[in-house]
Amino acid sequence: MTKLTGLSTGGRTRAEQLAALLEERIRTLAPGEPVGTIEDIRRESGLARATVSEAIRLLRDRGVLAIKPGRGGGLFAAEAGPVVRMRRTLLAVREEPSAVADAIELRNHLEELIDVGAARCRTAADVPRLRSRLDAMAAAGSWGEFVRANWALHEEIAALCPNAMARAVYLGTLGHLSTTEPNLSGPADGSYRARRLQVHADLVDAIAAGDEAAVRAAVARHHTTD
């Protein structure tokens, strides 16, 4: 069984690392088999409850984990529906030499669909979470932190999209990219980070306003800003 201890201090966040380890464990289980409870995972991993809860949210959004509340509830391996099968297909190609470039290309093609869906379905309660992720990008102390905060923002946006299949594929590409180490030195041009931050601020504003035309314009800038 995959151990949930010994997480590294660099690269991905602890929640992302824990989610990856849990996903390995879940892949060995039959649909509906118990994974445990939040408290079980917290004790085994030694991590804070907030970190464990974030890892579980990531796995739920990726369609590999089911959460059942109430008596007899807990965390269970998700049924192998089309979303889960798509996720497993993405995992199977992770080691291909061109996988990173393929993931970026696929994510870019899905970006407008995901973001327009988020704009259509977002609620007033969702907007503060998006702005909090944007604030984390602005406050990042290094390029690596900035990139990881960027991924977290896009995961938050994707969670609002009602298209489950597109969401699963999109999150799968992000999950693949998050396993690659960001370039910690960052680009030589310091103004590039400011331009990227502004593009994402425009995207969040457009989603918050439910302005689909502005979302599409922001996505176009997202793909072309240099």
N, C-alpha and C positions, 0 to 999 in steps of 0.2 A: 504494500500500500504506500502511496506517495506520502512522504513526510511533509509536515507543514511548518517545519522549523528551519533555521539557518538562512533566513532571508538576507540578501545583501543590503548594504547601506547606500549604494549608488544606483544610477540608471532609473528603472521604473519605480513608482511609488510602492510602498509596502502593500497597499490594497491591490494594486495590479499584479504584484508578485504572488500574493496569496491567491488571487483569482486564478492565475495560471496553474498553480499547484493543485488547487481544488478541481480545476477543469480536467487535469490529468487523472485525478482520482475518479471523477464522475464518469469519464469515458470507459472505465472498467466495470461500471455498474449497469444493470438492466434498467430500463425505464420504470420509474416508480419505486426503485430501491431507495432506502433512506440514506441521506448523506450525514445526518446528525442535526444538531441544533446550533444556533449562534453561540450558545454558551459552551457546547462541546468544542467547537472550532476555536473559540477564544482561549479555552484552557489548553488545547493541544498546541496552538501556535504561539501562545504567550503575548498576543497582540491585543491592543485596546479594542473595546466593543465597537467603537466608531469605525475603526479600520476594517474589522470583520464585516460589519454591516455594509460598507462601501464595496468590498469584494463580492459580497452576495448580490448586491444590486447590479454589479457589472455582469455577473453570470446569469442573473435573471433576464437582463436586457439582451444578452446574447442567445437566450433561448435554451440554455443547457441545464438550468436549475429551476425547479418548481417550488414555490413556497405555499405551504398549507397551514393556515392559522387554526387556532383552537385546540381542543383536547385531541390528542393523537396526531397533532400536526408536526411541522418541522420542515426540514429541507429534503427534497427528493430529486433524484435524477429525472429530468424532463422526458416526456414521451417523445419518441423519435419521429416527430412530424416533419414536414418539409423544411421548416426553418432550421431545425436541429440538423437534419441531413445536409443542408446547404453549409451550415457552420462546419460540420465535420469534413466536407469536401475542401473547404478553404484551409483547414488545418492540415489536410493531407498533402497539399502542394507547398507547404511552408518552406521546405528545404530546397525547392527548385531554385537554380541560380538566378533566374529573372523574377523571383517572387516579389521582391520589394518594388521593382518598377511596375510589375503587373498590378500590385495592390494600389499603388498611387494612381495608375491610369483608371482602374475600376472605381476607386473612390471619387475621382474627379468627375467621372460620368454620372455617378449617383448623387453628387452634391446638390444639384438643383432640385431633384425630386425630393430628397430628404428635407432640404431647407424650406421649400414651398409647403410641404406637408406640415412641417413644424409651425409655419406662419398661419396655416389654416386652423390648426388645432390647439395652439397655445392658449393658455388661460392667464389671467392676471397673476395667479399664484406661481406660474412657471417663470415669469420674467425675472424676478429677483435671483433665481438660481443661475440663469444665463448671465446676468450682470456680475454675479459673484465669481463665476468662472472667468469672465473677461477681466475683472479686477485682479485675479490671480496671475493672468498673463502680464498685466501691467506691472505687477509687483515682483515678478520673477527676477531673481538675482543673477541668473546665468542663462546662456542660450539653451542649455539642456532643460532647465526648469521652464523656460518659455515654451519650448516645443511640447513638453508634457502637459503644460497648462492648456495649450492649444488643443491637443488631443482630447483633454477632459471637457473642454467647451463643446467640441464637435460631438462627443458622446452624449452630452446633455441635450444638445439640439436633436440628435437622432432619436433619443428616447421619446420625443414629442411627435415623431412622424407616425401616422396611423398604418402605413404600409409595412406589415410585419416582415415580409420577404425582403423588401429593399433594406429595411432596418437591419435585418440579420446579416445580409451581405456586407453592408456598409460597416457595421460594427466589427465584422470579421476582418475587413481590411485594416481598420484601426488597431484591432488586436494584434494583427501581424506586424504592423509598423511599430507598435509600442514595444515589441520584443527586440527591435534594433536600437542600438545605442545612439542617441542624438549626438551630433557634433558639438561637443561641449565648448569648443573655442568660438563657435558662432561665425557668422559672416564678417568679413573685414570691414564692410561699410556699416557703421552703427545706425545709420538712418534707415536701413532695411527693416530692422525690427520695428521701428516706429511706424513704417508704412504698413507692415503686416498687422500690427495692432489696430491701426485705423480701419483697415479692411474688415477686420472681425468686429470692431465696434459698429461699423455701418451695417454689417449683417445682423447683429443682435438687435439694433434699432429697427431694422426692417421687419424682422420676425416679430418683435414686440408690438409693432404697429399693425401687423397683419397685412402689410403692403407687399403683395406678390411681385409686382413689377420691380419694386426696390430690392426685393430678395434676389431676383434674377440678375439685376444689375450688380449687386454686391458679389454674387457668385462669379460673375464674369470677371470682376476685378480680382477676386480671390485667386483665380487661375492665371491671371496675367500680370499681377503686381510683381515688380522686380526691384 
